[in-house]
Amino acid sequence: MREGMVRKWVRAFKDGRTNVHDEESSGRHSVINEDLMQKVDGKVQVNRRFTIQSLSNELPQVSRSVLYGIVTEHLNYHKLCSLWAVGRFL
């Protein structure tokens, strides 16, 4: 841990902080929602030989990294040769 971060924590506890857990931040909200996941899943069901680039061309408002996250983390697809297969079948 950097010295600056240690100093920040020391100041926080001197000012009365009592717990070590981070407070919830007001950071950026996720762009991934149920509707978007259904759209992506529908495109995958139609063409199992898709690429992330081809999905990006069909859904230009969504970044490739978000599409990749939806396909791999949320929908649980994995690349199997040139096909994408659902993880539970592997």
PyMOL Python script that loads the backbone (N, CA, C, O; Angstrom):
from pymol import cmd

cmd.read_pdbstr("""\
ATOM      1  N   MET A   1       0.846  -1.163   0.000  1.00  0.00           N
ATOM      2  CA  MET A   1       0.000   0.000   0.000  1.00  0.00           C
ATOM      3  C   MET A   1       0.897   1.233   0.000  1.00  0.00           C
ATOM      4  O   MET A   1       1.910   1.288   0.698  1.00  0.00           O
ATOM      5  N   ARG A   2       0.504   2.212  -0.793  1.00  0.00           N
ATOM      6  CA  ARG A   2       1.299   3.429  -0.875  1.00  0.00           C
ATOM      7  C   ARG A   2       1.190   4.246   0.404  1.00  0.00           C
ATOM      8  O   ARG A   2       0.196   4.173   1.125  1.00  0.00           O
ATOM      9  N   GLU A   3       2.224   5.019   0.667  1.00  0.00           N
ATOM     10  CA  GLU A   3       2.282   5.836   1.882  1.00  0.00           C
ATOM     11  C   GLU A   3       1.131   6.848   1.930  1.00  0.00           C
ATOM     12  O   GLU A   3       0.577   7.125   2.994  1.00  0.00           O
ATOM     13  N   GLY A   4       0.783   7.393   0.760  1.00  0.00           N
ATOM     14  CA  GLY A   4      -0.312   8.363   0.707  1.00  0.00           C
ATOM     15  C   GLY A   4      -1.636   7.763   1.146  1.00  0.00           C
ATOM     16  O   GLY A   4      -2.436   8.429   1.804  1.00  0.00           O
ATOM     17  N   MET A   5      -1.870   6.520   0.789  1.00  0.00           N
ATOM     18  CA  MET A   5      -3.103   5.844   1.183  1.00  0.00           C
ATOM     19  C   MET A   5      -3.109   5.585   2.690  1.00  0.00           C
ATOM     20  O   MET A   5      -4.146   5.719   3.340  1.00  0.00           O
ATOM     21  N   VAL A   6      -1.964   5.216   3.240  1.00  0.00           N
ATOM     22  CA  VAL A   6      -1.860   4.993   4.687  1.00  0.00           C
ATOM     23  C   VAL A   6      -2.168   6.297   5.416  1.00  0.00           C
ATOM     24  O   VAL A   6      -2.907   6.297   6.401  1.00  0.00           O
ATOM     25  N   ARG A   7      -1.612   7.397   4.945  1.00  0.00           N
ATOM     26  CA  ARG A   7      -1.867   8.690   5.572  1.00  0.00           C
ATOM     27  C   ARG A   7      -3.357   9.045   5.519  1.00  0.00           C
ATOM     28  O   ARG A   7      -3.900   9.588   6.480  1.00  0.00           O
ATOM     29  N   LYS A   8      -4.007   8.741   4.410  1.00  0.00           N
ATOM     30  CA  LYS A   8      -5.435   9.007   4.251  1.00  0.00           C
ATOM     31  C   LYS A   8      -6.246   8.221   5.290  1.00  0.00           C
ATOM     32  O   LYS A   8      -7.161   8.762   5.911  1.00  0.00           O
ATOM     33  N   TRP A   9      -5.902   6.945   5.470  1.00  0.00           N
ATOM     34  CA  TRP A   9      -6.598   6.110   6.449  1.00  0.00           C
ATOM     35  C   TRP A   9      -6.368   6.621   7.870  1.00  0.00           C
ATOM     36  O   TRP A   9      -7.296   6.666   8.678  1.00  0.00           O
ATOM     37  N   VAL A  10      -5.139   7.000   8.167  1.00  0.00           N
ATOM     38  CA  VAL A  10      -4.824   7.520   9.504  1.00  0.00           C
ATOM     39  C   VAL A  10      -5.659   8.765   9.788  1.00  0.00           C
ATOM     40  O   VAL A  10      -6.234   8.895  10.869  1.00  0.00           O
ATOM     41  N   ARG A  11      -5.727   9.685   8.815  1.00  0.00           N
ATOM     42  CA  ARG A  11      -6.539  10.901   8.999  1.00  0.00           C
ATOM     43  C   ARG A  11      -8.008  10.554   9.214  1.00  0.00           C
ATOM     44  O   ARG A  11      -8.672  11.141  10.068  1.00  0.00           O
ATOM     45  N   ALA A  12      -8.517   9.586   8.425  1.00  0.00           N
ATOM     46  CA  ALA A  12      -9.929   9.202   8.545  1.00  0.00           C
ATOM     47  C   ALA A  12     -10.236   8.663   9.939  1.00  0.00           C
ATOM     48  O   ALA A  12     -11.272   8.997  10.514  1.00  0.00           O
ATOM     49  N   PHE A  13      -9.351   7.837  10.486  1.00  0.00           N
ATOM     50  CA  PHE A  13      -9.595   7.282  11.813  1.00  0.00           C
ATOM     51  C   PHE A  13      -9.417   8.328  12.909  1.00  0.00           C
ATOM     52  O   PHE A  13     -10.107   8.282  13.928  1.00  0.00           O
ATOM     53  N   LYS A  14      -8.503   9.264  12.709  1.00  0.00           N
ATOM     54  CA  LYS A  14      -8.359  10.351  13.683  1.00  0.00           C
ATOM     55  C   LYS A  14      -9.594  11.245  13.685  1.00  0.00           C
ATOM     56  O   LYS A  14      -9.937  11.841  14.706  1.00  0.00           O
ATOM     57  N   ASP A  15     -10.260  11.334  12.530  1.00  0.00           N
ATOM     58  CA  ASP A  15     -11.464  12.172  12.419  1.00  0.00           C
ATOM     59  C   ASP A  15     -12.716  11.445  12.890  1.00  0.00           C
ATOM     60  O   ASP A  15     -13.812  12.002  12.819  1.00  0.00           O
ATOM     61  N   GLY A  16     -12.574  10.195  13.377  1.00  0.00           N
ATOM     62  CA  GLY A  16     -13.716   9.511  13.957  1.00  0.00           C
ATOM     63  C   GLY A  16     -14.243   8.308  13.194  1.00  0.00           C
ATOM     64  O   GLY A  16     -15.230   7.702  13.611  1.00  0.00           O
ATOM     65  N   ARG A  17     -13.621   7.958  12.111  1.00  0.00           N
ATOM     66  CA  ARG A  17     -14.072   6.759  11.392  1.00  0.00           C
ATOM     67  C   ARG A  17     -13.876   5.541  12.281  1.00  0.00           C
ATOM     68  O   ARG A  17     -12.872   5.433  12.984  1.00  0.00           O
ATOM     69  N   THR A  18     -14.857   4.604  12.248  1.00  0.00           N
ATOM     70  CA  THR A  18     -14.774   3.459  13.146  1.00  0.00           C
ATOM     71  C   THR A  18     -14.738   2.116  12.425  1.00  0.00           C
ATOM     72  O   THR A  18     -14.431   1.099  13.048  1.00  0.00           O
ATOM     73  N   ASN A  19     -15.045   2.085  11.122  1.00  0.00           N
ATOM     74  CA  ASN A  19     -14.992   0.788  10.438  1.00  0.00           C
ATOM     75  C   ASN A  19     -13.975   0.815   9.300  1.00  0.00           C
ATOM     76  O   ASN A  19     -13.587   1.880   8.822  1.00  0.00           O
ATOM     77  N   VAL A  20     -13.555  -0.365   8.880  1.00  0.00           N
ATOM     78  CA  VAL A  20     -12.522  -0.462   7.840  1.00  0.00           C
ATOM     79  C   VAL A  20     -13.108  -0.754   6.471  1.00  0.00           C
ATOM     80  O   VAL A  20     -12.370  -0.808   5.487  1.00  0.00           O
ATOM     81  N   HIS A  21     -14.415  -0.942   6.385  1.00  0.00           N
ATOM     82  CA  HIS A  21     -15.042  -1.275   5.107  1.00  0.00           C
ATOM     83  C   HIS A  21     -15.256  -0.023   4.273  1.00  0.00           C
ATOM     84  O   HIS A  21     -15.588   1.039   4.799  1.00  0.00           O
ATOM     85  N   ASP A  22     -15.062  -0.159   2.973  1.00  0.00           N
ATOM     86  CA  ASP A  22     -15.283   0.964   2.069  1.00  0.00           C
ATOM     87  C   ASP A  22     -16.766   1.305   2.029  1.00  0.00           C
ATOM     88  O   ASP A  22     -17.627   0.427   2.079  1.00  0.00           O
ATOM     89  N   GLU A  23     -17.038   2.577   1.940  1.00  0.00           N
ATOM     90  CA  GLU A  23     -18.414   3.013   1.777  1.00  0.00           C
ATOM     91  C   GLU A  23     -18.789   2.893   0.314  1.00  0.00           C
ATOM     92  O   GLU A  23     -17.931   2.939  -0.567  1.00  0.00           O
ATOM     93  N   GLU A  24     -20.097   2.736   0.060  1.00  0.00           N
ATOM     94  CA  GLU A  24     -20.532   2.599  -1.320  1.00  0.00           C
ATOM     95  C   GLU A  24     -20.266   3.889  -2.064  1.00  0.00           C
ATOM     96  O   GLU A  24     -20.554   4.980  -1.573  1.00  0.00           O
ATOM     97  N   SER A  25     -19.713   3.750  -3.253  1.00  0.00           N
ATOM     98  CA  SER A  25     -19.395   4.936  -4.033  1.00  0.00           C
ATOM     99  C   SER A  25     -20.527   5.241  -5.002  1.00  0.00           C
ATOM    100  O   SER A  25     -21.384   4.399  -5.270  1.00  0.00           O
ATOM    101  N   SER A  26     -20.512   6.424  -5.504  1.00  0.00           N
ATOM    102  CA  SER A  26     -21.513   6.815  -6.486  1.00  0.00           C
ATOM    103  C   SER A  26     -20.899   6.711  -7.882  1.00  0.00           C
ATOM    104  O   SER A  26     -21.082   7.603  -8.710  1.00  0.00           O
ATOM    105  N   GLY A  27     -20.180   5.638  -8.140  1.00  0.00           N
ATOM    106  CA  GLY A  27     -19.498   5.443  -9.407  1.00  0.00           C
ATOM    107  C   GLY A  27     -20.447   5.203 -10.559  1.00  0.00           C
ATOM    108  O   GLY A  27     -21.668   5.276 -10.418  1.00  0.00           O
ATOM    109  N   ARG A  28     -19.871   4.923 -11.669  1.00  0.00           N
ATOM    110  CA  ARG A  28     -20.625   4.699 -12.894  1.00  0.00           C
ATOM    111  C   ARG A  28     -21.490   3.452 -12.769  1.00  0.00           C
ATOM    112  O   ARG A  28     -21.044   2.415 -12.277  1.00  0.00           O
ATOM    113  N   HIS A  29     -22.727   3.571 -13.219  1.00  0.00           N
ATOM    114  CA  HIS A  29     -23.645   2.437 -13.196  1.00  0.00           C
ATOM    115  C   HIS A  29     -23.378   1.537 -14.395  1.00  0.00           C
ATOM    116  O   HIS A  29     -22.912   2.005 -15.434  1.00  0.00           O
ATOM    117  N   SER A  30     -23.665   0.270 -14.256  1.00  0.00           N
ATOM    118  CA  SER A  30     -23.441  -0.688 -15.323  1.00  0.00           C
ATOM    119  C   SER A  30     -24.399  -0.450 -16.481  1.00  0.00           C
ATOM    120  O   SER A  30     -25.573  -0.143 -16.273  1.00  0.00           O
ATOM    121  N   VAL A  31     -23.893  -0.593 -17.699  1.00  0.00           N
ATOM    122  CA  VAL A  31     -24.745  -0.456 -18.882  1.00  0.00           C
ATOM    123  C   VAL A  31     -25.401  -1.790 -19.222  1.00  0.00           C
ATOM    124  O   VAL A  31     -26.252  -1.860 -20.109  1.00  0.00           O
ATOM    125  N   ILE A  32     -25.007  -2.840 -18.524  1.00  0.00           N
ATOM    126  CA  ILE A  32     -25.547  -4.171 -18.787  1.00  0.00           C
ATOM    127  C   ILE A  32     -26.880  -4.315 -18.064  1.00  0.00           C
ATOM    128  O   ILE A  32     -26.967  -4.161 -16.846  1.00  0.00           O
ATOM    129  N   ASN A  33     -27.916  -4.614 -18.844  1.00  0.00           N
ATOM    130  CA  ASN A  33     -29.226  -4.846 -18.261  1.00  0.00           C
ATOM    131  C   ASN A  33     -29.848  -6.081 -18.920  1.00  0.00           C
ATOM    132  O   ASN A  33     -29.300  -6.634 -19.873  1.00  0.00           O
ATOM    133  N   GLU A  34     -30.978  -6.494 -18.405  1.00  0.00           N
ATOM    134  CA  GLU A  34     -31.629  -7.721 -18.883  1.00  0.00           C
ATOM    135  C   GLU A  34     -31.989  -7.626 -20.364  1.00  0.00           C
ATOM    136  O   GLU A  34     -31.833  -8.595 -21.107  1.00  0.00           O
ATOM    137  N   ASP A  35     -32.470  -6.462 -20.793  1.00  0.00           N
ATOM    138  CA  ASP A  35     -32.855  -6.278 -22.191  1.00  0.00           C
ATOM    139  C   ASP A  35     -31.649  -6.458 -23.119  1.00  0.00           C
ATOM    140  O   ASP A  35     -31.745  -7.134 -24.143  1.00  0.00           O
ATOM    141  N   LEU A  36     -30.526  -5.854 -22.759  1.00  0.00           N
ATOM    142  CA  LEU A  36     -29.320  -5.968 -23.577  1.00  0.00           C
ATOM    143  C   LEU A  36     -28.823  -7.410 -23.614  1.00  0.00           C
ATOM    144  O   LEU A  36     -28.412  -7.899 -24.667  1.00  0.00           O
ATOM    145  N   MET A  37     -28.861  -8.096 -22.465  1.00  0.00           N
ATOM    146  CA  MET A  37     -28.423  -9.493 -22.440  1.00  0.00           C
ATOM    147  C   MET A  37     -29.316 -10.359 -23.320  1.00  0.00           C
ATOM    148  O   MET A  37     -28.822 -11.272 -23.981  1.00  0.00           O
ATOM    149  N   GLN A  38     -30.626 -10.090 -23.344  1.00  0.00           N
ATOM    150  CA  GLN A  38     -31.530 -10.857 -24.202  1.00  0.00           C
ATOM    151  C   GLN A  38     -31.255 -10.593 -25.672  1.00  0.00           C
ATOM    152  O   GLN A  38     -31.309 -11.517 -26.484  1.00  0.00           O
ATOM    153  N   LYS A  39     -30.957  -9.337 -26.033  1.00  0.00           N
ATOM    154  CA  LYS A  39     -30.618  -9.014 -27.420  1.00  0.00           C
ATOM    155  C   LYS A  39     -29.368  -9.772 -27.858  1.00  0.00           C
ATOM    156  O   LYS A  39     -29.338 -10.377 -28.930  1.00  0.00           O
ATOM    157  N   VAL A  40     -28.337  -9.730 -27.014  1.00  0.00           N
ATOM    158  CA  VAL A  40     -27.078 -10.405 -27.345  1.00  0.00           C
ATOM    159  C   VAL A  40     -27.306 -11.909 -27.432  1.00  0.00           C
ATOM    160  O   VAL A  40     -26.807 -12.546 -28.360  1.00  0.00           O
ATOM    161  N   ASP A  41     -28.043 -12.491 -26.496  1.00  0.00           N
ATOM    162  CA  ASP A  41     -28.313 -13.926 -26.518  1.00  0.00           C
ATOM    163  C   ASP A  41     -29.086 -14.309 -27.770  1.00  0.00           C
ATOM    164  O   ASP A  41     -28.821 -15.356 -28.361  1.00  0.00           O
ATOM    165  N   GLY A  42     -30.028 -13.485 -28.180  1.00  0.00           N
ATOM    166  CA  GLY A  42     -30.773 -13.756 -29.409  1.00  0.00           C
ATOM    167  C   GLY A  42     -29.863 -13.779 -30.633  1.00  0.00           C
ATOM    168  O   GLY A  42     -30.006 -14.635 -31.505  1.00  0.00           O
ATOM    169  N   LYS A  43     -28.925 -12.832 -30.691  1.00  0.00           N
ATOM    170  CA  LYS A  43     -27.977 -12.782 -31.813  1.00  0.00           C
ATOM    171  C   LYS A  43     -27.077 -14.014 -31.809  1.00  0.00           C
ATOM    172  O   LYS A  43     -26.754 -14.553 -32.868  1.00  0.00           O
ATOM    173  N   VAL A  44     -26.669 -14.460 -30.616  1.00  0.00           N
ATOM    174  CA  VAL A  44     -25.811 -15.637 -30.495  1.00  0.00           C
ATOM    175  C   VAL A  44     -26.574 -16.888 -30.913  1.00  0.00           C
ATOM    176  O   VAL A  44     -26.015 -17.754 -31.586  1.00  0.00           O
ATOM    177  N   GLN A  45     -27.836 -16.995 -30.525  1.00  0.00           N
ATOM    178  CA  GLN A  45     -28.639 -18.170 -30.885  1.00  0.00           C
ATOM    179  C   GLN A  45     -28.805 -18.290 -32.391  1.00  0.00           C
ATOM    180  O   GLN A  45     -28.848 -19.400 -32.921  1.00  0.00           O
ATOM    181  N   VAL A  46     -28.899 -17.160 -33.090  1.00  0.00           N
ATOM    182  CA  VAL A  46     -29.057 -17.164 -34.546  1.00  0.00           C
ATOM    183  C   VAL A  46     -27.762 -17.579 -35.237  1.00  0.00           C
ATOM    184  O   VAL A  46     -27.797 -18.286 -36.245  1.00  0.00           O
ATOM    185  N   ASN A  47     -26.622 -17.147 -34.704  1.00  0.00           N
ATOM    186  CA  ASN A  47     -25.334 -17.420 -35.347  1.00  0.00           C
ATOM    187  C   ASN A  47     -24.298 -17.779 -34.291  1.00  0.00           C
ATOM    188  O   ASN A  47     -23.729 -16.894 -33.652  1.00  0.00           O
ATOM    189  N   ARG A  48     -24.052 -19.064 -34.107  1.00  0.00           N
ATOM    190  CA  ARG A  48     -23.070 -19.514 -33.107  1.00  0.00           C
ATOM    191  C   ARG A  48     -21.630 -19.243 -33.544  1.00  0.00           C
ATOM    192  O   ARG A  48     -20.715 -19.339 -32.726  1.00  0.00           O
ATOM    193  N   ARG A  49     -21.417 -18.914 -34.797  1.00  0.00           N
ATOM    194  CA  ARG A  49     -20.063 -18.619 -35.289  1.00  0.00           C
ATOM    195  C   ARG A  49     -19.801 -17.110 -35.315  1.00  0.00           C
ATOM    196  O   ARG A  49     -19.035 -16.619 -36.144  1.00  0.00           O
ATOM    197  N   PHE A  50     -20.433 -16.396 -34.417  1.00  0.00           N
ATOM    198  CA  PHE A  50     -20.282 -14.948 -34.365  1.00  0.00           C
ATOM    199  C   PHE A  50     -18.904 -14.571 -33.848  1.00  0.00           C
ATOM    200  O   PHE A  50     -18.194 -15.388 -33.261  1.00  0.00           O
ATOM    201  N   THR A  51     -18.551 -13.344 -34.074  1.00  0.00           N
ATOM    202  CA  THR A  51     -17.366 -12.750 -33.448  1.00  0.00           C
ATOM    203  C   THR A  51     -17.838 -11.553 -32.627  1.00  0.00           C
ATOM    204  O   THR A  51     -18.932 -11.031 -32.839  1.00  0.00           O
ATOM    205  N   ILE A  52     -17.024 -11.143 -31.717  1.00  0.00           N
ATOM    206  CA  ILE A  52     -17.372  -9.957 -30.933  1.00  0.00           C
ATOM    207  C   ILE A  52     -17.477  -8.754 -31.862  1.00  0.00           C
ATOM    208  O   ILE A  52     -18.311  -7.874 -31.651  1.00  0.00           O
ATOM    209  N   GLN A  53     -16.638  -8.715 -32.881  1.00  0.00           N
ATOM    210  CA  GLN A  53     -16.696  -7.620 -33.850  1.00  0.00           C
ATOM    211  C   GLN A  53     -18.033  -7.618 -34.584  1.00  0.00           C
ATOM    212  O   GLN A  53     -18.620  -6.556 -34.789  1.00  0.00           O
ATOM    213  N   SER A  54     -18.527  -8.802 -34.986  1.00  0.00           N
ATOM    214  CA  SER A  54     -19.817  -8.845 -35.689  1.00  0.00           C
ATOM    215  C   SER A  54     -20.949  -8.401 -34.758  1.00  0.00           C
ATOM    216  O   SER A  54     -21.878  -7.724 -35.199  1.00  0.00           O
ATOM    217  N   LEU A  55     -20.881  -8.773 -33.479  1.00  0.00           N
ATOM    218  CA  LEU A  55     -21.874  -8.284 -32.517  1.00  0.00           C
ATOM    219  C   LEU A  55     -21.773  -6.772 -32.375  1.00  0.00           C
ATOM    220  O   LEU A  55     -22.788  -6.082 -32.283  1.00  0.00           O
ATOM    221  N   SER A  56     -20.562  -6.266 -32.357  1.00  0.00           N
ATOM    222  CA  SER A  56     -20.345  -4.834 -32.233  1.00  0.00           C
ATOM    223  C   SER A  56     -20.921  -4.089 -33.435  1.00  0.00           C
ATOM    224  O   SER A  56     -21.444  -2.984 -33.289  1.00  0.00           O
ATOM    225  N   ASN A  57     -20.828  -4.689 -34.620  1.00  0.00           N
ATOM    226  CA  ASN A  57     -21.405  -4.068 -35.811  1.00  0.00           C
ATOM    227  C   ASN A  57     -22.925  -4.019 -35.724  1.00  0.00           C
ATOM    228  O   ASN A  57     -23.543  -3.068 -36.204  1.00  0.00           O
ATOM    229  N   GLU A  58     -23.533  -5.036 -35.116  1.00  0.00           N
ATOM    230  CA  GLU A  58     -24.985  -5.088 -34.989  1.00  0.00           C
ATOM    231  C   GLU A  58     -25.500  -4.247 -33.816  1.00  0.00           C
ATOM    232  O   GLU A  58     -26.643  -3.791 -33.829  1.00  0.00           O
ATOM    233  N   LEU A  59     -24.666  -4.048 -32.822  1.00  0.00           N
ATOM    234  CA  LEU A  59     -25.027  -3.248 -31.645  1.00  0.00           C
ATOM    235  C   LEU A  59     -23.969  -2.164 -31.441  1.00  0.00           C
ATOM    236  O   LEU A  59     -23.211  -2.223 -30.473  1.00  0.00           O
ATOM    237  N   PRO A  60     -23.908  -1.179 -32.334  1.00  0.00           N
ATOM    238  CA  PRO A  60     -22.813  -0.197 -32.288  1.00  0.00           C
ATOM    239  C   PRO A  60     -22.800   0.687 -31.049  1.00  0.00           C
ATOM    240  O   PRO A  60     -21.776   1.299 -30.745  1.00  0.00           O
ATOM    241  N   GLN A  61     -23.904   0.767 -30.336  1.00  0.00           N
ATOM    242  CA  GLN A  61     -23.956   1.613 -29.147  1.00  0.00           C
ATOM    243  C   GLN A  61     -23.282   0.958 -27.939  1.00  0.00           C
ATOM    244  O   GLN A  61     -23.105   1.600 -26.904  1.00  0.00           O
ATOM    245  N   VAL A  62     -22.905  -0.320 -28.068  1.00  0.00           N
ATOM    246  CA  VAL A  62     -22.303  -1.065 -26.965  1.00  0.00           C
ATOM    247  C   VAL A  62     -20.843  -1.350 -27.304  1.00  0.00           C
ATOM    248  O   VAL A  62     -20.538  -1.782 -28.416  1.00  0.00           O
ATOM    249  N   SER A  63     -19.947  -1.115 -26.362  1.00  0.00           N
ATOM    250  CA  SER A  63     -18.521  -1.349 -26.617  1.00  0.00           C
ATOM    251  C   SER A  63     -18.221  -2.850 -26.729  1.00  0.00           C
ATOM    252  O   SER A  63     -18.966  -3.687 -26.220  1.00  0.00           O
ATOM    253  N   ARG A  64     -17.130  -3.161 -27.398  1.00  0.00           N
ATOM    254  CA  ARG A  64     -16.737  -4.570 -27.561  1.00  0.00           C
ATOM    255  C   ARG A  64     -16.412  -5.204 -26.215  1.00  0.00           C
ATOM    256  O   ARG A  64     -16.705  -6.381 -26.005  1.00  0.00           O
ATOM    257  N   SER A  65     -15.817  -4.452 -25.306  1.00  0.00           N
ATOM    258  CA  SER A  65     -15.480  -5.036 -24.006  1.00  0.00           C
ATOM    259  C   SER A  65     -16.738  -5.375 -23.211  1.00  0.00           C
ATOM    260  O   SER A  65     -16.765  -6.386 -22.509  1.00  0.00           O
ATOM    261  N   VAL A  66     -17.773  -4.551 -23.308  1.00  0.00           N
ATOM    262  CA  VAL A  66     -19.037  -4.846 -22.633  1.00  0.00           C
ATOM    263  C   VAL A  66     -19.689  -6.068 -23.279  1.00  0.00           C
ATOM    264  O   VAL A  66     -20.206  -6.937 -22.577  1.00  0.00           O
ATOM    265  N   LEU A  67     -19.669  -6.141 -24.615  1.00  0.00           N
ATOM    266  CA  LEU A  67     -20.238  -7.307 -25.306  1.00  0.00           C
ATOM    267  C   LEU A  67     -19.505  -8.579 -24.899  1.00  0.00           C
ATOM    268  O   LEU A  67     -20.135  -9.606 -24.649  1.00  0.00           O
ATOM    269  N   TYR A  68     -18.179  -8.516 -24.832  1.00  0.00           N
ATOM    270  CA  TYR A  68     -17.408  -9.689 -24.429  1.00  0.00           C
ATOM    271  C   TYR A  68     -17.784 -10.118 -23.010  1.00  0.00           C
ATOM    272  O   TYR A  68     -17.924 -11.310 -22.737  1.00  0.00           O
ATOM    273  N   GLY A  69     -17.947  -9.151 -22.110  1.00  0.00           N
ATOM    274  CA  GLY A  69     -18.347  -9.458 -20.745  1.00  0.00           C
ATOM    275  C   GLY A  69     -19.723 -10.105 -20.677  1.00  0.00           C
ATOM    276  O   GLY A  69     -19.935 -11.042 -19.908  1.00  0.00           O
ATOM    277  N   ILE A  70     -20.656  -9.609 -21.478  1.00  0.00           N
ATOM    278  CA  ILE A  70     -21.998 -10.196 -21.508  1.00  0.00           C
ATOM    279  C   ILE A  70     -21.926 -11.631 -21.991  1.00  0.00           C
ATOM    280  O   ILE A  70     -22.519 -12.524 -21.387  1.00  0.00           O
ATOM    281  N   VAL A  71     -21.198 -11.858 -23.084  1.00  0.00           N
ATOM    282  CA  VAL A  71     -21.114 -13.203 -23.674  1.00  0.00           C
ATOM    283  C   VAL A  71     -20.437 -14.183 -22.736  1.00  0.00           C
ATOM    284  O   VAL A  71     -20.924 -15.300 -22.563  1.00  0.00           O
ATOM    285  N   THR A  72     -19.328 -13.794 -22.129  1.00  0.00           N
ATOM    286  CA  THR A  72     -18.546 -14.744 -21.335  1.00  0.00           C
ATOM    287  C   THR A  72     -18.964 -14.827 -19.874  1.00  0.00           C
ATOM    288  O   THR A  72     -19.023 -15.922 -19.315  1.00  0.00           O
ATOM    289  N   GLU A  73     -19.255 -13.693 -19.247  1.00  0.00           N
ATOM    290  CA  GLU A  73     -19.534 -13.687 -17.811  1.00  0.00           C
ATOM    291  C   GLU A  73     -21.015 -13.830 -17.483  1.00  0.00           C
ATOM    292  O   GLU A  73     -21.382 -14.554 -16.558  1.00  0.00           O
ATOM    293  N   HIS A  74     -21.856 -13.150 -18.231  1.00  0.00           N
ATOM    294  CA  HIS A  74     -23.282 -13.164 -17.915  1.00  0.00           C
ATOM    295  C   HIS A  74     -24.023 -14.309 -18.600  1.00  0.00           C
ATOM    296  O   HIS A  74     -24.870 -14.958 -17.986  1.00  0.00           O
ATOM    297  N   LEU A  75     -23.705 -14.557 -19.872  1.00  0.00           N
ATOM    298  CA  LEU A  75     -24.393 -15.631 -20.592  1.00  0.00           C
ATOM    299  C   LEU A  75     -23.637 -16.951 -20.528  1.00  0.00           C
ATOM    300  O   LEU A  75     -24.162 -17.990 -20.927  1.00  0.00           O
ATOM    301  N   ASN A  76     -22.405 -16.913 -20.029  1.00  0.00           N
ATOM    302  CA  ASN A  76     -21.598 -18.115 -19.794  1.00  0.00           C
ATOM    303  C   ASN A  76     -21.276 -18.902 -21.066  1.00  0.00           C
ATOM    304  O   ASN A  76     -21.267 -20.133 -21.051  1.00  0.00           O
ATOM    305  N   TYR A  77     -21.012 -18.190 -22.167  1.00  0.00           N
ATOM    306  CA  TYR A  77     -20.575 -18.852 -23.398  1.00  0.00           C
ATOM    307  C   TYR A  77     -19.056 -18.962 -23.397  1.00  0.00           C
ATOM    308  O   TYR A  77     -18.356 -18.097 -22.869  1.00  0.00           O
ATOM    309  N   HIS A  78     -18.562 -20.031 -23.991  1.00  0.00           N
ATOM    310  CA  HIS A  78     -17.125 -20.248 -24.119  1.00  0.00           C
ATOM    311  C   HIS A  78     -16.832 -20.638 -25.561  1.00  0.00           C
ATOM    312  O   HIS A  78     -17.644 -21.299 -26.209  1.00  0.00           O
ATOM    313  N   LYS A  79     -15.680 -20.231 -26.058  1.00  0.00           N
ATOM    314  CA  LYS A  79     -15.287 -20.550 -27.428  1.00  0.00           C
ATOM    315  C   LYS A  79     -14.908 -22.019 -27.504  1.00  0.00           C
ATOM    316  O   LYS A  79     -14.090 -22.496 -26.718  1.00  0.00           O
ATOM    317  N   LEU A  80     -15.497 -22.728 -28.443  1.00  0.00           N
ATOM    318  CA  LEU A  80     -15.223 -24.143 -28.664  1.00  0.00           C
ATOM    319  C   LEU A  80     -14.941 -24.300 -30.146  1.00  0.00           C
ATOM    320  O   LEU A  80     -15.867 -24.327 -30.957  1.00  0.00           O
ATOM    321  N   CYS A  81     -13.667 -24.402 -30.509  1.00  0.00           N
ATOM    322  CA  CYS A  81     -13.231 -24.334 -31.907  1.00  0.00           C
ATOM    323  C   CYS A  81     -13.732 -23.016 -32.476  1.00  0.00           C
ATOM    324  O   CYS A  81     -13.346 -21.954 -31.986  1.00  0.00           O
ATOM    325  N   SER A  82     -14.583 -23.055 -33.497  1.00  0.00           N
ATOM    326  CA  SER A  82     -15.088 -21.796 -34.043  1.00  0.00           C
ATOM    327  C   SER A  82     -16.503 -21.500 -33.570  1.00  0.00           C
ATOM    328  O   SER A  82     -17.104 -20.510 -33.986  1.00  0.00           O
ATOM    329  N   LEU A  83     -17.038 -22.358 -32.699  1.00  0.00           N
ATOM    330  CA  LEU A  83     -18.388 -22.152 -32.178  1.00  0.00           C
ATOM    331  C   LEU A  83     -18.338 -21.622 -30.757  1.00  0.00           C
ATOM    332  O   LEU A  83     -17.357 -21.830 -30.043  1.00  0.00           O
ATOM    333  N   TRP A  84     -19.391 -20.941 -30.348  1.00  0.00           N
ATOM    334  CA  TRP A  84     -19.561 -20.542 -28.963  1.00  0.00           C
ATOM    335  C   TRP A  84     -20.541 -21.514 -28.335  1.00  0.00           C
ATOM    336  O   TRP A  84     -21.618 -21.744 -28.885  1.00  0.00           O
ATOM    337  N   ALA A  85     -20.198 -22.076 -27.217  1.00  0.00           N
ATOM    338  CA  ALA A  85     -21.054 -23.050 -26.538  1.00  0.00           C
ATOM    339  C   ALA A  85     -21.322 -22.573 -25.122  1.00  0.00           C
ATOM    340  O   ALA A  85     -20.475 -21.926 -24.507  1.00  0.00           O
ATOM    341  N   VAL A  86     -22.489 -22.889 -24.612  1.00  0.00           N
ATOM    342  CA  VAL A  86     -22.836 -22.535 -23.242  1.00  0.00           C
ATOM    343  C   VAL A  86     -22.017 -23.386 -22.306  1.00  0.00           C
ATOM    344  O   VAL A  86     -21.853 -24.583 -22.541  1.00  0.00           O
ATOM    345  N   GLY A  87     -21.494 -22.789 -21.238  1.00  0.00           N
ATOM    346  CA  GLY A  87     -20.584 -23.436 -20.314  1.00  0.00           C
ATOM    347  C   GLY A  87     -21.111 -24.722 -19.721  1.00  0.00           C
ATOM    348  O   GLY A  87     -20.328 -25.633 -19.452  1.00  0.00           O
ATOM    349  N   ARG A  88     -22.395 -24.828 -19.509  1.00  0.00           N
ATOM    350  CA  ARG A  88     -22.921 -26.038 -18.855  1.00  0.00           C
ATOM    351  C   ARG A  88     -22.828 -27.267 -19.746  1.00  0.00           C
ATOM    352  O   ARG A  88     -22.984 -28.386 -19.258  1.00  0.00           O
ATOM    353  N   PHE A  89     -22.575 -27.088 -21.054  1.00  0.00           N
ATOM    354  CA  PHE A  89     -22.478 -28.222 -21.965  1.00  0.00           C
ATOM    355  C   PHE A  89     -21.042 -28.671 -22.184  1.00  0.00           C
ATOM    356  O   PHE A  89     -20.797 -29.666 -22.865  1.00  0.00           O
ATOM    357  N   LEU A  90     -20.095 -27.943 -21.609  1.00  0.00           N
ATOM    358  CA  LEU A  90     -18.668 -28.287 -21.800  1.00  0.00           C
ATOM    359  C   LEU A  90     -18.221 -29.315 -20.816  1.00  0.00           C
ATOM    360  O   LEU A  90     -17.058 -29.719 -20.831  1.00  0.00           O
TER     361      LEU A  90
END
""", "prot")
cmd.dss("prot")
cmd.show_as("cartoon", "prot")
cmd.util.cbc("prot")
cmd.orient("prot")
